[in-house]
Structure formats: structure tokens, C-alpha cells
Amino acid sequence: MRGRLDDEKLETLRSWGAGLAADGRDELRAAGKAILILIEEIERLQVDLWHILDQSDIAATSGTPDEDGVPAASGEALAGPEPHDELEPTLRDRLLRLLDSRLPDKR
């Protein structure tokens, strides 16, 4: 599996995860559940990204119209951090919290 995770690859992973989650062995069942949890999180993050991009588009076009009647782009919308810069730490933090909550305490 190379390249970005498109819908087809996510469905392949989902079927693998479901198959493993139904296995009788604890380790494989846990791996399958982890795959399914990660797929759900990827889908939630995609929705979050779409909302951020929609808000950026709205903010960029909400400026005052120029001489042609076209709204000018807001400087704040253009000067903000890239969505990738905001989402990468969020995904990492969410994954770490999820993994910490799922791992048995080894004390």
C-alpha cells in the first residue's frame, strides 16, 4: 500500500481490521480493533480538515469588495498557519492519548 489513503485503501484496511477483530486470538483481535479505531479517527480528522478549509474559504472571501466587486481576501485568513501545521500535532496527540488509554498498566 503506497501513496495516500484514499477511500479504496481505507476500505481494504477496514476489512482487514474487521477480520482480525473477529479472530479468536487476543493479539490479533486487539490489532484488528486498533486498525478500526485508527480508521475512525482518520475519518474524523478528514471531516475536521474539511471544516477548517471551508472556514478558510469563507474568511478569505469575506473581505470588502475591490473595484471589480470581488471580495478582497482577508489578511488574517492568509497569514494564519497552514492547516497541515495545526493538524499534525493534533493527530499525534490524539493517537498518543488513545494508545495510552488502551495499553495495560505495566507497574
C-alpha positions in Angstrom: 0.0 0.0 0.0 1.8 3.1 -1.2 0.6 6.6 -1.5 -2.1 8.4 0.3 -5.0 6.7 2.0 -7.9 7.0 -0.5 -11.4 5.5 0.0 -10.4 2.2 -1.5 -7.3 1.8 0.7 -9.4 2.7 3.8 -12.0 0.1 2.9 -9.2 -2.5 2.5 -7.8 -1.6 5.9 -11.4 -1.7 7.3 -11.9 -5.2 6.0 -8.5 -6.4 7.4 -9.3 -4.8 10.7 -12.8 -6.4 10.9 -11.3 -9.8 10.0 -8.6 -9.5 12.7 -11.1 -8.2 15.2 -13.2 -11.4 14.7 -10.1 -13.7 15.2 -10.1 -15.9 18.3 -6.5 -14.9 19.3 -6.3 -11.9 21.7 -3.3 -10.3 20.0 -4.9 -10.4 16.5 -8.3 -9.2 17.9 -6.6 -6.3 19.6 -4.7 -5.4 16.4 -7.9 -5.5 14.4 -9.7 -3.3 16.9 -6.8 -0.8 16.8 -6.9 -0.7 13.0 -10.7 0.1 13.1 -10.2 2.8 15.8 -7.5 4.4 13.7 -9.7 4.4 10.6 -12.5 6.1 12.6 -10.0 8.7 13.8 -8.7 9.3 10.2 -12.3 9.9 9.1 -13.0 12.3 11.9 -9.8 14.2 11.1 -10.8 14.4 7.4 -14.1 16.0 8.5 -12.2 18.4 10.8 -9.9 19.3 7.9 -12.9 19.9 5.5 -14.5 22.3 8.1 -11.2 24.2 8.6 -10.8 24.5 4.8 -14.4 25.7 4.5 -13.9 28.3 7.2 -10.7 29.4 5.5 -12.6 29.9 2.2 -15.3 31.8 3.9 -12.8 34.0 5.8 -10.8 34.6 2.6 -13.8 35.8 0.7 -15.4 37.9 3.4 -13.3 41.0 2.8 -14.5 44.2 1.3 -15.1 44.1 -2.5 -12.4 45.6 -4.7 -13.1 47.9 -7.7 -14.4 44.9 -9.7 -16.9 43.9 -7.0 -14.9 40.9 -6.0 -14.4 40.5 -2.2 -10.7 41.0 -1.2 -9.0 38.3 0.7 -8.7 38.8 4.4 -5.1 39.2 5.6 -5.8 37.3 8.7 -7.1 34.3 6.7 -4.0 34.3 4.5 -1.5 34.9 7.3 -2.7 32.1 9.6 -0.9 28.8 9.9 -1.3 26.1 7.3 -4.0 23.5 8.2 -1.3 20.8 8.0 0.7 22.6 10.7 -2.3 22.6 13.0 -3.5 19.1 12.3 -0.2 17.1 12.5 0.3 17.7 16.3 -3.4 17.2 16.9 -3.3 13.8 15.2 -0.2 12.8 17.0 -1.6 13.9 20.4 -4.9 12.1 19.8 -3.1 8.9 18.8 -0.8 9.0 21.8 -3.8 9.6 24.2 -5.7 6.7 22.5 -2.7 4.4 22.8 -2.0 5.3 26.4 -5.6 4.6 27.3 -5.6 1.2 25.6 -2.3 -0.1 26.9 -2.3 -2.1 30.1 -0.5 -0.6 33.1 2.9 -2.4 33.5 3.6 -1.3 37.0 
